[in-house]
Amino acid sequence: DTEVTQTPKHLVMGMTNKKSLKCEQHMGHRAMYWYKQKAKKPPELMFVYSYEKLSINESVPSRFSPECPNSSLLNLHLHALQPEDSALYLCASSQDQEERWYEQYFGPGTRLTVT
Amino acid sequence: KQEVTQIPAALSVPEGENLVLNCSFTDSAIYNLQWFRQDPGKGLTSLLLIQSSQREQTSGRLNASLDKSSGRSTLYIAASQPGDSATYLCAVNTGTASKLTFGTGTRLQVTL
């Protein structure tokens, strides 16, 4: 099973709301990633978790707060977002972060619209 | 800083044609290169992974080659089908901890 699942599929939120995106994998992978993809652009890395610890933060604004409660689950907490944060948010996982030759597997994404 | 370019940006071909998508990168010190497919509004599906020590990988009608020294990879699709219509992205894994740098993609349309 090479599946990464993400919920919800679509999310519309106001600028004062607090919401969370969820990502799950059951492949035993120990590295998990959040990417942001704007329309007609390639994905851009936001965060990397390795063995449930945050290892990379690509200078993402604090209104995005990642969390990795266990090795299978990755959350992205959203608060006080701006309309320009509207995008497709993609989660990915790989077997390991340090061993860089492992393939990354992506989920279907959450389409976020901030009004 | 690694930069990844894909040419062409868009391509339309009739069904049954063989085609080649190109990917070039500026820093040849890569660990691996992945080709992905993305349907509109959807996530990324991994097609092929080529390690830096490999020259090519094959999966069904897909064949990807890697020339690390010249900073190039190609994705060859044989006997294209309308179901192949999608955006194809290449991504290189360079330097820091499995960070993928993506190309801008090639939007492929296969017509009947």
Boltz contact constraints between the chains, C-beta under 6 A:
constraints:
  - contact:
      token1: [A, 42]
      token2: [B, 102]
      max_distance: 6.0
  - contact:
      token1: [A, 42]
      token2: [B, 104]
      max_distance: 6.0
  - contact:
      token1: [A, 43]
      token2: [B, 102]
      max_distance: 6.0
  - contact:
      token1: [A, 45]
      token2: [B, 99]
      max_distance: 6.0
  - contact:
      token1: [A, 90]
      token2: [B, 43]
      max_distance: 6.0
  - contact:
      token1: [A, 97]
      token2: [B, 97]
      max_distance: 6.0
  - contact:
      token1: [A, 97]
      token2: [B, 98]
      max_distance: 6.0
  - contact:
      token1: [A, 100]
      token2: [B, 31]
      max_distance: 6.0
  - contact:
      token1: [A, 100]
      token2: [B, 93]
      max_distance: 6.0
  - contact:
      token1: [A, 100]
      token2: [B, 98]
      max_distance: 6.0
  - contact:
      token1: [A, 101]
      token2: [B, 31]
      max_distance: 6.0
  - contact:
      token1: [A, 101]
      token2: [B, 32]
      max_distance: 6.0
  - contact:
      token1: [A, 101]
      token2: [B, 51]
      max_distance: 6.0
  - contact:
      token1: [A, 103]
      token2: [B, 46]
      max_distance: 6.0
  - contact:
      token1: [A, 103]
      token2: [B, 49]
      max_distance: 6.0
  - contact:
      token1: [A, 106]
      token2: [B, 43]
      max_distance: 6.0
  - contact:
      token1: [A, 106]
      token2: [B, 44]
      max_distance: 6.0
  - contact:
      token1: [A, 107]
      token2: [B, 43]
      max_distance: 6.0
  - contact:
      token1: [A, 108]
      token2: [B, 42]
      max_distance: 6.0
  - contact:
      token1: [A, 108]
      token2: [B, 43]
      max_distance: 6.0
  - contact:
      token1: [A, 109]
      token2: [B, 43]
      max_distance: 6.0
